[in-house]
C-alpha cells in the first residue's frame, strides 16, 4: 500500500519528468521558430497559427502527466517493493515516448531537418500507441487520456510530412 508521501513524491516525479520534454523542445525551438520556420520554410495553407501550439501542448502535457499518475497509482497498489512500480512496462514506455517527444523539436527545429524529424515522429507515434495500449491495460481512463495526444501527434506528423515535401 502506498503512503501519502510516496504519492506526493510520485506526483512530483511524474510532473517533473513530463515537463522536461517541453523544456528541451522549447530550447531547441526558440532559435528557429521565428526565423527559419516562419521566414524560410514554405508552409502548407492549413498550418495552424502559432498561438494554437502553446495551449494545445499545455493541455496535452497535463493529460499525459495525469495518465501516468493514474497508472503509477494502480501499479503502486500492486507493487511489493517501492521501486517495482517504476520498473513496470507502461511507465517505461511513458518515459520512452517522452524522450522521443523531446527529440522531435531537436530534429526539426534544432537541426532544421524535417526529414529526420519525420523519422522521429513516426517513432514517437509508435511509442504513443504502445504507451496508450499499455496504460489502457492497467487503467482504461489512463489510456483514453492519451488519445488527444495521439490525435495531435498524427496531425503534427501530417504537417511535418507536408513541410518536408514542400521544402525538399
Secondary structure in CASP SS format (residue, H / E / C, confidence):
PFRMAT SS
TARGET T0000
AUTHOR 0000-0000-0000
METHOD secondary structure of the structure
MODEL  1
X C 1.00
X C 1.00
X C 1.00
X H 1.00
X H 1.00
X H 1.00
X H 1.00
X H 1.00
X H 1.00
X H 1.00
X H 1.00
X H 1.00
X H 1.00
X H 1.00
X H 1.00
X H 1.00
X H 1.00
X H 1.00
X H 1.00
X H 1.00
X H 1.00
X H 1.00
X H 1.00
X H 1.00
X H 1.00
X H 1.00
X H 1.00
X H 1.00
X H 1.00
X C 1.00
X C 1.00
X C 1.00
X H 1.00
X H 1.00
X H 1.00
X H 1.00
X H 1.00
X H 1.00
X H 1.00
X H 1.00
X C 1.00
X C 1.00
X C 1.00
X C 1.00
X C 1.00
X C 1.00
X C 1.00
X C 1.00
X C 1.00
X H 1.00
X H 1.00
X H 1.00
X H 1.00
X H 1.00
X H 1.00
X H 1.00
X H 1.00
X H 1.00
X H 1.00
X H 1.00
X H 1.00
X H 1.00
X H 1.00
X H 1.00
X H 1.00
X H 1.00
X H 1.00
X H 1.00
X H 1.00
X H 1.00
X H 1.00
X H 1.00
X H 1.00
X H 1.00
X H 1.00
X H 1.00
X H 1.00
X H 1.00
X C 1.00
X C 1.00
X C 1.00
X H 1.00
X H 1.00
X H 1.00
X H 1.00
X H 1.00
X H 1.00
X C 1.00
X H 1.00
X H 1.00
X H 1.00
X H 1.00
X H 1.00
X H 1.00
X H 1.00
X H 1.00
X H 1.00
X H 1.00
X H 1.00
X H 1.00
X H 1.00
X H 1.00
X H 1.00
X H 1.00
X H 1.00
X H 1.00
X H 1.00
X H 1.00
X H 1.00
X H 1.00
X C 1.00
X C 1.00
X C 1.00
X H 1.00
X H 1.00
X H 1.00
X H 1.00
X H 1.00
X H 1.00
X H 1.00
X H 1.00
X H 1.00
X H 1.00
X H 1.00
X H 1.00
X H 1.00
X H 1.00
X H 1.00
X H 1.00
X H 1.00
X H 1.00
X H 1.00
X H 1.00
X H 1.00
X H 1.00
X H 1.00
X H 1.00
X H 1.00
X C 1.00
X H 1.00
X H 1.00
X H 1.00
X H 1.00
X H 1.00
X H 1.00
X C 1.00
X H 1.00
X H 1.00
X H 1.00
X H 1.00
X H 1.00
X H 1.00
X H 1.00
X H 1.00
X H 1.00
X H 1.00
X H 1.00
X H 1.00
X H 1.00
X H 1.00
X H 1.00
X H 1.00
X H 1.00
X H 1.00
X H 1.00
X H 1.00
X C 1.00
X C 1.00
END
